[in-house]
Amino acid sequence: MKDPQPALLLPGTSLQKACRLLVLFCALHLSVTLVYYLVGSERGIFWFFADMQQFPGGAQRNATLPPAPRGDASRVDGGSEVLGKGSEVPWLPENTDRATLNAQPTPEDQGVPALATAPQTDCPGMPPQLVGPLLIEFSKPVNLEEDRKANPDVLEGGHFTPKNCRALQKVALIIPFRNREEHLKYWLHYLHPILQRQQLDYGVYVINQDGDATFNRAKLLNVGYVEALKEYDYDCFVFSDVDLIPMDDRNIYKCYDQPRHLSVSMDKFGFRLPYTQFFGGVSALSKAQYQRINGLPNNYWGWGGEDDDIYNRIVSRGMGISRPDAITGKCRMIRHERDRKNDPNPQRFDRIAHTRETMNSDGINSLSYKVVKIDKFPLYTRISVDIGLPGR
């Protein structure tokens, strides 16, 4: 039997093969040309993709700008390029900071919060470094430069924050002041070590009454409250005379559930409370307690009466007074003559008798003053203010 005749080749088969070869050759040629252009040009692949990111959708760069020379690009981890000193990016403004351009993004730039550096554990209710009774004397002079060196963790302006734990309270210590530089030195000398052992997050504010008008202690304390809150989110305020030093560091300068009277046993009064309603010397009120009584009175010019007015405000709002025991609450006063322009206030008894009637209109809501100057010293912040004149 004869083999079947071979199938005749269709006339279009050879033409189809030729077309396929031609298309393949053209595609190969186009690919080689494109790669050669991208690799061999001055711009390079890096700039090609940079253009794609800078001008999405293929938008063209301003044709008048010259091509960017590669310069001496350097490498960073991961193989990415950062611009070297010879690089130019013509579409950036001339005043662009190259250091900023080369800088690697920080976690904050990428929306990632920085690692917390603050202590995560609360400080104990009873600080472990307290020593108890202290020897307080005023016979030896005090050098503030030596005290600054002895308290390296106190920041400029008199602010301290515990390093090993999170303080339970943020305490502003407010001192009404005028012409008592030597007393202030002793206060800073003794109180900074005490307050640090008490593990408080605290700041010291000396509110200096500018000028020579009659002294107004309570109004200066109101000013201190307002000015301290401008700097920090304090939740406790300790109001202290500059001449009173605690004799026991267990008398912690912080706030309690009730307003706190801290200077319970003063040597001036034979280490006894002079009378039950006494609230003078050193006291502490939380922010909420202070606001509840509308702050302190502004109309007590001269010595005396304002501390009794504060006591009346507290009890009229249904609060009581808390105190340390007579041993822990001991304190010493620096002996001195009565300050000039701080004579006894002849109106104090009448004002005390009308506290309930005046406290809603006389206090933090009626405070007016002008800041004259703010000085940040190594151990304290001094704020000089003009608080006006009596009767104005």
Secondary structure, 3 states (H helix, E strand, C coil): CCCCCCCCCCCCHHHHHHHHHHHHHHHHHHHHHHHHHHHHCCCHHHHHHHHHHHCHHHCCCCCCCCCCCCCCCEECCCCCEECCCCCCCCCCCCCCCHHHHHCCCCCCCCCCCCCCCCCCCECCCCCCCCCCECCCCCCCCCCHHHHHHHCCCCECCCEECCCCCECCCEEEEEEEECCCHHHHHHHHHHHHHHHHHCCCEEEEEEEEECCCCCCCHHHHHHHHHHHHHHHCCCCEEEEECCCEEECECCCCCCCCCCCEECCCEEHHHCCCCCCCCCCCCEEEEEHHHHHHCCCCCCCCCCECCHHHHHHHHHHHCCCCCECCCCCCCEEEECCCCCCCCCCECCCHHHHHHCHHHHCCCCCHHHCCCEEEEEEECCCCEEEEEECCCCCC
